[in-house]
Amino acid sequence: MLSDATRLRLMWLLSSGEYDVSSLSAAIGVARPSVSQHLAKLRLAGLVQTRRDGRRVLYRARDAHVRAIINEALFHADHEVSGLPRHD
């Protein structure tokens, strides 16, 4: 699920708070229908959860474990891109 750049960007945002589809679309510059499709996949995979706020549906990372996975994936990518040495 995280191999897609759009889904990874969505998960990065959702790790820090709740967003509706319109806010996510504006934040990452991707059309709303595409964001909705990515969110549906992430939800089916159990990475995001939703709650209703009036007519809006708000999305967020499912829990602390998912947030930790996102952080580690991005730190790993940063090491790969920047050439920083690996550490075990």
Contacts in CASP RR format, 6 or more apart in sequence:
PFRMAT RR
TARGET T0000
AUTHOR 0000-0000-0000
METHOD contacts of the structure
MODEL  1
MLSDATRLRLMWLLSSGEYDVSSLSAAIGVARPSVSQHLAKLRLAGLVQT
RRDGRRVLYRARDAHVRAIINEALFHADHEVSGLPRHD
1 7 0 8 1.000
1 41 0 8 1.000
1 42 0 8 1.000
1 45 0 8 1.000
1 47 0 8 1.000
2 8 0 8 1.000
2 11 0 8 1.000
2 69 0 8 1.000
2 70 0 8 1.000
2 73 0 8 1.000
4 38 0 8 1.000
6 28 0 8 1.000
6 30 0 8 1.000
6 34 0 8 1.000
6 35 0 8 1.000
6 38 0 8 1.000
7 38 0 8 1.000
7 41 0 8 1.000
7 42 0 8 1.000
8 70 0 8 1.000
8 73 0 8 1.000
8 74 0 8 1.000
9 28 0 8 1.000
10 24 0 8 1.000
10 28 0 8 1.000
10 35 0 8 1.000
10 38 0 8 1.000
10 39 0 8 1.000
10 42 0 8 1.000
11 42 0 8 1.000
11 47 0 8 1.000
11 48 0 8 1.000
11 61 0 8 1.000
11 66 0 8 1.000
11 70 0 8 1.000
12 70 0 8 1.000
12 74 0 8 1.000
13 19 0 8 1.000
13 24 0 8 1.000
13 27 0 8 1.000
13 28 0 8 1.000
14 24 0 8 1.000
14 48 0 8 1.000
14 59 0 8 1.000
14 60 0 8 1.000
14 61 0 8 1.000
15 61 0 8 1.000
15 66 0 8 1.000
15 67 0 8 1.000
15 70 0 8 1.000
15 71 0 8 1.000
17 60 0 8 1.000
17 61 0 8 1.000
18 51 0 8 1.000
18 58 0 8 1.000
18 59 0 8 1.000
18 60 0 8 1.000
19 27 0 8 1.000
19 58 0 8 1.000
19 59 0 8 1.000
19 60 0 8 1.000
20 56 0 8 1.000
20 57 0 8 1.000
20 58 0 8 1.000
20 59 0 8 1.000
21 32 0 8 1.000
21 35 0 8 1.000
21 36 0 8 1.000
21 39 0 8 1.000
21 57 0 8 1.000
21 59 0 8 1.000
22 32 0 8 1.000
24 35 0 8 1.000
24 39 0 8 1.000
24 59 0 8 1.000
25 31 0 8 1.000
25 32 0 8 1.000
25 35 0 8 1.000
28 35 0 8 1.000
39 48 0 8 1.000
39 59 0 8 1.000
42 48 0 8 1.000
43 49 0 8 1.000
43 50 0 8 1.000
43 59 0 8 1.000
46 62 0 8 1.000
46 66 0 8 1.000
47 61 0 8 1.000
47 62 0 8 1.000
47 66 0 8 1.000
48 59 0 8 1.000
48 60 0 8 1.000
48 61 0 8 1.000
48 62 0 8 1.000
48 66 0 8 1.000
49 59 0 8 1.000
49 60 0 8 1.000
49 62 0 8 1.000
50 57 0 8 1.000
50 58 0 8 1.000
50 59 0 8 1.000
50 60 0 8 1.000
51 57 0 8 1.000
51 58 0 8 1.000
51 60 0 8 1.000
52 58 0 8 1.000
61 67 0 8 1.000
61 70 0 8 1.000
78 84 0 8 1.000
79 85 0 8 1.000
79 86 0 8 1.000
END
